[in-house]
């Protein structure tokens, strides 16, 4: 289980070692066959050595593109499958050549497994990217189905989970997917990168659009605007277009082709403003985004962290602005103060008052969040794991032996299960 700040390079952290390991061990020659029992067509059945599951189509495409880059001029073949496009096109693509690394969304993968176009019997690496979002979005039954019902190996398979945040409720769910795991963290767990300057502005609901136009006029560069509802994304897109801005919107009701086209135009700077729901918040890497605006504050602080993580990536500086008013969720505001404090950002007094005044007068600081931050330093205990890097020599050997004994004595049922 690995947790790191947004934009810190989590994709390369799992993709490069896996690709290197597959190439080092060698790739067996796969013969073309007539395995498919439905269409009786001659071709390959995808038998990946590595499966990477992601929550969104856009993230699948992005990871696939990076894996192709990392494996260029090698015999390793990468494929990508996701919903929103005709399945037969993807089937034909899978049949043309062997698939060693497969990037997929859960629903489309289950469809292909059911059609026997994909077989997981040779799988060695199973990656859940943006794992908290996968679980939080209700993919648990589908992930269990993929692991339990489709011939995925129990032995000699490594499971890896990556994300920028791991809230407590997600930690409990994640424990089902990992046995005797190592927890690695880089930076502060669940916090925003210090490369992003975070600003909060009190803006009444009826003044938000006027304030937004003023911000966009003063601040040039690629700007990503987040709203909560799909209809609001379309409405804001239209209003900004009427004001003369080069803008498009992206959300779940758009067709896959529309979503891809909007992202393409945004990345190549044909448009410089993109209005989005959280479909664009997770994992997407758009180079040179200089400003993220939370037009609507999300209802979950992890969504806020992922949103602002679209800027300040790969060592670059970024700016994030959040609009706040009396309609904002007080619980989120309290956590927002903690996020600002962790990143050493300025915290306005009016925000403290709106959040219910969590000021700790006994310590003389806004220290209600210090306990949470200290928990991140307890050698992984908060996550039921252990930071292996902090163990030395005999400690590592002791931990390995202790882990085996613990599994033998206390986890007999779990050891025999498919998890």
C-alpha positions as CSV (number, residue, x, y, z in Angstrom):
1,X,0.0,0.0,0.0
2,X,1.6,3.2,-1.1
3,X,0.4,6.8,-0.4
4,X,2.0,9.9,-1.8
5,X,1.1,13.5,-2.7
6,X,-0.7,14.3,-5.9
7,X,1.7,14.8,-8.8
8,X,4.5,13.0,-7.1
9,X,4.9,10.2,-9.7
10,X,2.9,7.3,-8.4
11,X,2.3,5.9,-11.9
12,X,5.9,5.5,-12.7
13,X,6.4,4.0,-9.1
14,X,4.4,0.9,-10.0
15,X,4.7,0.8,-13.9
16,X,8.5,0.9,-14.2
17,X,9.3,-1.8,-11.7
18,X,6.6,-4.1,-13.0
19,X,7.7,-3.6,-16.7
20,X,11.3,-4.1,-15.7
21,X,10.4,-7.3,-13.7
22,X,8.4,-8.8,-16.6
23,X,11.2,-8.1,-19.1
24,X,13.8,-9.5,-16.8
25,X,12.0,-12.7,-16.3
26,X,11.3,-13.0,-20.0
27,X,8.1,-13.1,-22.0
28,X,6.9,-16.5,-23.1
29,X,5.7,-16.8,-26.7
30,X,2.0,-17.0,-26.9
31,X,0.4,-18.9,-29.8
32,X,-2.6,-17.7,-31.8
33,X,-5.6,-19.8,-31.1
34,X,-9.3,-20.3,-31.5
35,X,-10.1,-20.1,-27.7
36,X,-13.1,-17.8,-28.1
37,X,-16.2,-19.8,-27.9
38,X,-18.6,-17.1,-29.0
39,X,-17.5,-15.8,-32.3
40,X,-15.1,-18.6,-33.3
41,X,-12.6,-16.2,-34.7
42,X,-8.9,-16.9,-35.0
43,X,-6.8,-14.7,-32.8
44,X,-5.1,-14.1,-29.4
45,X,-6.8,-14.3,-26.0
46,X,-5.4,-11.6,-23.7
47,X,-3.5,-13.3,-20.8
48,X,-1.9,-10.4,-19.1
49,X,1.0,-10.7,-16.6
50,X,0.0,-7.4,-15.1
51,X,-3.5,-6.0,-14.6
52,X,-4.0,-2.3,-13.6
53,X,-7.5,-1.3,-12.5
54,X,-8.5,2.3,-12.5
55,X,-11.8,4.1,-11.6
56,X,-12.2,6.2,-14.8
57,X,-11.7,5.9,-18.5
58,X,-9.5,9.0,-18.7
59,X,-7.1,7.6,-16.1
60,X,-7.0,4.3,-17.9
61,X,-6.0,6.0,-21.1
62,X,-3.4,8.1,-19.4
63,X,-1.7,5.1,-17.6
64,X,-1.8,3.1,-20.8
65,X,0.0,5.9,-22.6
66,X,2.7,6.1,-20.0
67,X,3.2,2.3,-20.0
68,X,3.7,2.3,-23.7
69,X,6.3,5.0,-23.3
70,X,8.1,3.0,-20.6
71,X,8.1,-0.2,-22.6
72,X,9.0,1.3,-26.0
73,X,11.3,-0.8,-28.2
74,X,10.6,-3.9,-26.0
75,X,8.6,-7.1,-26.7
76,X,6.1,-6.1,-24.0
77,X,2.6,-5.2,-25.4
78,X,0.2,-3.0,-23.5
79,X,-3.5,-2.8,-24.0
80,X,-6.3,-0.7,-22.6
81,X,-10.0,-1.4,-22.2
82,X,-12.8,0.8,-20.8
83,X,-16.5,1.5,-21.2
84,X,-18.1,4.2,-23.3
85,X,-16.8,2.9,-26.6
86,X,-17.8,-0.1,-28.7
87,X,-16.6,-3.3,-27.1
88,X,-16.0,-5.0,-30.5
89,X,-13.3,-2.5,-31.4
90,X,-11.4,-3.4,-28.2
91,X,-11.9,-7.1,-28.7
92,X,-10.4,-6.9,-32.2
93,X,-7.5,-4.9,-30.8
94,X,-6.8,-7.6,-28.1
95,X,-6.9,-10.4,-30.7
96,X,-4.3,-8.8,-32.9
97,X,-1.3,-9.4,-30.5
98,X,-0.6,-10.9,-27.1
99,X,-1.3,-8.7,-24.1
100,X,1.3,-8.6,-21.3
101,X,0.0,-5.5,-19.5
102,X,-3.6,-4.6,-19.4
103,X,-5.1,-1.3,-18.1
104,X,-8.8,-1.5,-17.5
105,X,-11.9,-0.2,-15.8
106,X,-13.8,-2.8,-13.7
107,X,-17.1,-3.0,-15.7
108,X,-15.5,-3.4,-19.1
109,X,-13.0,-5.9,-17.8
110,X,-15.8,-8.1,-16.4
111,X,-17.5,-8.0,-19.7
112,X,-14.4,-9.2,-21.5
113,X,-13.7,-11.8,-18.9
114,X,-17.3,-13.1,-19.3
115,X,-16.8,-13.3,-23.1
116,X,-13.5,-15.2,-22.5
117,X,-11.6,-12.6,-24.4
118,X,-9.4,-12.1,-21.3
119,X,-7.9,-14.8,-19.0
120,X,-6.2,-14.0,-15.7
121,X,-4.5,-17.4,-15.1
122,X,-1.0,-16.0,-15.7
123,X,-1.4,-12.8,-13.7
124,X,1.6,-11.9,-11.5
125,X,0.9,-8.2,-10.7
126,X,-2.5,-6.8,-9.7
127,X,-2.6,-3.0,-9.3
128,X,-5.4,-0.9,-7.9
129,X,-4.6,2.7,-8.8
130,X,-6.6,5.5,-7.1
131,X,-7.6,2.7,-4.7
132,X,-9.6,4.8,-2.3
133,X,-11.7,6.1,-5.2
134,X,-12.2,2.6,-6.6
135,X,-13.6,1.5,-3.2
136,X,-15.4,4.7,-2.5
137,X,-17.3,4.6,-5.8
138,X,-18.8,1.3,-5.1
139,X,-16.5,-1.0,-7.1
140,X,-16.0,-3.4,-4.2
141,X,-18.4,-6.1,-5.6
142,X,-16.8,-5.9,-9.0
143,X,-13.3,-6.1,-7.7
144,X,-14.2,-9.1,-5.6
145,X,-15.9,-10.7,-8.6
146,X,-12.7,-10.2,-10.7
147,X,-10.5,-11.8,-8.1
148,X,-12.8,-14.7,-7.1
149,X,-14.7,-15.7,-10.2
150,X,-12.2,-15.4,-13.1
151,X,-9.3,-17.7,-12.4
152,X,-7.0,-15.1,-10.9
153,X,-4.0,-16.9,-9.2
154,X,-3.9,-16.9,-5.4
155,X,-0.2,-17.7,-5.1
156,X,2.7,-15.9,-6.7
157,X,0.6,-12.7,-7.2
158,X,1.5,-9.3,-5.8
159,X,-1.2,-6.9,-5.1
160,X,-0.4,-3.1,-5.0
161,X,-2.6,-0.2,-4.0
162,X,-1.7,3.4,-4.8
163,X,-3.4,6.6,-4.0
164,X,-2.9,10.2,-2.7
165,X,-5.4,9.6,0.2
166,X,-6.5,6.7,2.3
167,X,-9.3,7.8,4.7
168,X,-10.1,5.6,7.6
169,X,-13.2,3.9,6.1
170,X,-11.2,3.1,3.0
171,X,-8.4,1.7,5.1
172,X,-10.7,-0.9,6.6
173,X,-12.0,-1.9,3.2
174,X,-8.5,-2.0,1.7
175,X,-7.4,-4.5,4.4
176,X,-9.5,-7.1,2.6
177,X,-7.3,-6.9,-0.4
178,X,-3.9,-7.0,1.2
179,X,-2.3,-9.6,3.5
180,X,0.7,-8.9,5.7
181,X,1.4,-5.8,3.6
182,X,4.0,-3.1,3.8
183,X,2.8,0.5,3.9
184,X,4.9,3.2,2.3
185,X,4.2,6.9,2.4
186,X,5.9,9.9,0.9
187,X,5.1,13.3,2.3
188,X,2.1,13.8,4.6
189,X,-0.6,11.3,4.2
190,X,-3.8,12.7,2.8
191,X,-2.4,16.2,2.5
192,X,-1.9,18.6,-0.4
193,X,1.5,19.2,-1.9
194,X,3.3,22.3,-0.7
195,X,3.9,23.3,-4.3
196,X,0.3,24.5,-4.5
197,X,-0.5,27.9,-3.0
198,X,-4.0,27.5,-1.6
199,X,-6.4,30.5,-1.4
200,X,-9.9,30.6,0.1
201,X,-12.3,33.4,-0.7
202,X,-15.7,34.1,0.9
203,X,-18.1,34.6,-2.0
204,X,-21.9,34.7,-1.8
205,X,-23.7,32.3,-4.1
206,X,-25.1,35.1,-6.3
207,X,-21.6,36.7,-6.7
208,X,-19.7,33.6,-7.6
209,X,-19.9,34.0,-11.4
210,X,-18.8,37.6,-11.3
211,X,-15.9,36.8,-9.0
212,X,-14.9,33.9,-11.3
213,X,-14.9,36.1,-14.4
214,X,-12.7,38.6,-12.5
215,X,-10.2,35.8,-11.5
216,X,-10.1,34.4,-15.1
217,X,-9.5,37.9,-16.5
218,X,-6.5,38.6,-14.1
219,X,-5.0,35.1,-14.2
220,X,-3.8,33.8,-17.6
221,X,-2.8,30.2,-18.2
222,X,-4.5,26.8,-18.2
223,X,-7.3,26.9,-15.6
224,X,-9.4,24.0,-14.3
225,X,-12.7,24.8,-12.7
226,X,-14.5,22.2,-10.6
227,X,-18.3,22.1,-9.9
228,X,-20.3,19.5,-8.1
229,X,-23.1,18.8,-10.6
230,X,-23.1,17.9,-14.3
231,X,-25.8,20.4,-15.2
232,X,-23.8,23.2,-13.5
233,X,-20.7,22.3,-15.6
234,X,-22.7,22.7,-18.8
235,X,-24.3,26.0,-17.5
236,X,-21.0,27.5,-16.4
237,X,-19.4,26.4,-19.7
238,X,-22.1,28.3,-21.7
239,X,-22.0,31.4,-19.5
240,X,-18.2,31.6,-19.8
241,X,-18.3,31.1,-23.5
242,X,-20.8,33.9,-23.8
243,X,-18.3,36.1,-21.9
244,X,-15.7,35.4,-24.6
245,X,-13.6,32.7,-22.9
246,X,-12.2,29.7,-24.7
247,X,-13.9,27.0,-22.6
248,X,-15.3,23.5,-22.7
249,X,-16.8,21.2,-20.1
250,X,-16.2,17.5,-19.1
251,X,-18.4,15.3,-17.0
252,X,-20.0,11.8,-16.9
253,X,-22.9,12.6,-19.2
254,X,-20.6,13.5,-22.0
255,X,-19.8,10.7,-24.6
256,X,-16.4,9.2,-24.4
257,X,-15.5,10.9,-27.7
258,X,-16.6,14.3,-26.3
259,X,-14.6,13.8,-23.1
260,X,-11.5,12.8,-25.0
261,X,-11.8,15.7,-27.4
262,X,-12.2,18.2,-24.5
263,X,-9.1,16.9,-22.8
264,X,-7.1,16.9,-26.0
265,X,-8.0,20.5,-26.7
266,X,-7.2,21.5,-23.1
267,X,-3.9,19.7,-23.1
268,X,-2.8,21.3,-26.4
269,X,-4.0,24.8,-25.1
270,X,-6.6,25.2,-27.9
271,X,-8.8,26.1,-25.0
272,X,-7.4,27.4,-21.8
273,X,-10.4,26.8,-19.4
274,X,-12.0,23.4,-18.6
275,X,-15.1,23.1,-16.4
276,X,-15.3,19.7,-14.8
277,X,-16.9,17.5,-12.3
278,X,-14.8,15.1,-10.2
279,X,-14.5,12.8,-13.3
280,X,-11.3,14.8,-14.1
281,X,-10.0,15.1,-10.6
282,X,-8.5,11.7,-10.0
283,X,-5.0,11.0,-11.3
284,X,-5.2,12.9,-14.6
285,X,-2.0,14.6,-15.5
286,X,-2.5,17.7,-17.6
287,X,0.8,19.5,-18.0
288,X,1.1,23.2,-17.2
289,X,-2.2,23.7,-15.4
290,X,-1.5,26.8,-13.4
291,X,-4.8,27.4,-11.6
292,X,-7.5,25.2,-10.1
293,X,-10.7,26.9,-9.0
294,X,-13.2,25.1,-6.7
295,X,-16.3,26.9,-7.8
296,X,-18.2,24.5,-5.7
297,X,-16.5,23.1,-2.6
298,X,-16.7,19.3,-2.6
299,X,-18.4,17.3,0.2
300,X,-15.3,15.3,0.9
301,X,-11.8,16.6,1.8
302,X,-10.1,13.9,-0.2
303,X,-11.9,15.1,-3.4
304,X,-10.6,18.6,-2.6
305,X,-7.0,17.3,-2.3
306,X,-7.3,15.4,-5.6
307,X,-8.8,18.5,-7.3
308,X,-6.1,20.9,-6.4
309,X,-3.5,18.2,-7.2
310,X,-4.2,18.8,-10.9
311,X,-1.8,21.7,-10.6
312,X,1.7,21.9,-8.9
313,X,2.7,18.6,-10.6
314,X,6.2,17.3,-11.3
315,X,7.9,20.0,-9.3
316,X,6.0,23.0,-10.8
317,X,4.3,25.7,-8.8
318,X,0.5,26.0,-8.8
319,X,-2.4,28.0,-7.5
320,X,-5.7,26.7,-6.1
321,X,-8.6,29.0,-5.2
322,X,-11.8,27.8,-3.3
323,X,-15.1,29.7,-3.2
324,X,-16.7,29.4,0.2
325,X,-20.0,30.7,1.6
326,X,-22.6,30.0,4.3
327,X,-23.9,27.1,2.2
328,X,-20.5,25.2,2.5
329,X,-20.4,22.0,4.5
330,X,-19.1,22.9,8.0
331,X,-17.5,19.5,8.4
332,X,-15.5,19.9,5.2
333,X,-14.5,23.4,6.3
334,X,-12.9,22.0,9.5
335,X,-11.0,19.4,7.5
336,X,-10.0,22.1,5.0
337,X,-8.5,24.1,7.8
338,X,-6.4,21.0,8.7
339,X,-5.3,20.7,5.1
340,X,-4.3,24.3,5.0
341,X,-2.4,24.0,8.2
342,X,-0.6,20.8,7.1
343,X,0.6,22.7,3.9
344,X,1.5,25.8,5.9
345,X,-1.0,28.0,4.1
346,X,-2.7,31.1,5.4
347,X,-5.9,30.5,7.3
348,X,-8.3,33.4,7.4
349,X,-10.1,34.1,10.7
350,X,-13.5,34.1,9.1
351,X,-12.9,30.5,7.9
352,X,-12.1,29.4,11.5
353,X,-15.3,31.1,12.7
354,X,-17.4,29.5,9.9
355,X,-16.0,26.0,10.7
356,X,-17.0,26.3,14.4
357,X,-13.9,27.9,15.8
358,X,-11.6,24.8,16.3
359,X,-8.9,27.1,17.7
360,X,-7.0,25.4,20.5
361,X,-6.4,28.2,23.1
362,X,-4.5,25.9,25.5
363,X,-1.8,25.2,23.0
364,X,-1.8,28.7,21.5
365,X,-2.2,27.3,18.0
366,X,-4.7,25.9,15.7
367,X,-3.6,22.5,17.0
368,X,-6.7,20.4,16.8
369,X,-5.2,18.8,13.8
370,X,-1.8,18.1,15.3
371,X,-2.9,14.7,16.7
372,X,-4.0,13.7,13.2
373,X,-0.6,14.7,11.8
374,X,1.3,13.0,14.5
375,X,-0.5,9.8,13.7
376,X,1.1,9.8,10.3
377,X,4.5,9.3,12.0
378,X,3.7,6.1,13.9
379,X,5.6,3.8,11.6
380,X,2.5,2.9,9.6
381,X,0.5,1.7,12.6
382,X,-2.5,3.9,11.7
383,X,-2.9,1.8,8.5
384,X,-2.4,-1.6,10.2
385,X,0.9,-1.8,8.3
386,X,4.5,-1.2,8.9
387,X,7.0,1.2,7.3
388,X,9.6,-1.4,6.2
389,X,12.2,1.3,5.4
390,X,12.6,2.2,9.1
391,X,13.6,-1.4,10.0
392,X,17.2,-2.3,10.1
393,X,19.0,-5.7,9.7
394,X,17.8,-7.9,12.6
395,X,14.6,-5.9,12.9
396,X,13.7,-6.8,9.3
397,X,14.5,-10.5,9.9
398,X,12.5,-10.4,13.1
399,X,9.6,-8.7,11.4
400,X,9.5,-11.3,8.6
401,X,9.6,-14.2,11.1
402,X,7.0,-12.5,13.3
403,X,4.7,-12.0,10.3
404,X,4.9,-15.6,9.4
405,X,4.2,-16.7,12.9
406,X,1.3,-14.3,13.1
407,X,-0.2,-15.6,9.9
408,X,0.2,-19.3,11.0
409,X,-1.4,-18.7,14.4
410,X,-4.0,-16.1,13.9
411,X,-4.9,-15.8,10.2
412,X,-5.5,-19.4,9.1
413,X,-8.8,-18.6,7.5
414,X,-7.4,-15.5,5.8
415,X,-4.4,-17.4,4.5
416,X,-6.6,-20.0,2.9
417,X,-8.9,-17.4,1.4
418,X,-8.5,-15.9,-2.1
419,X,-7.4,-12.6,-0.5
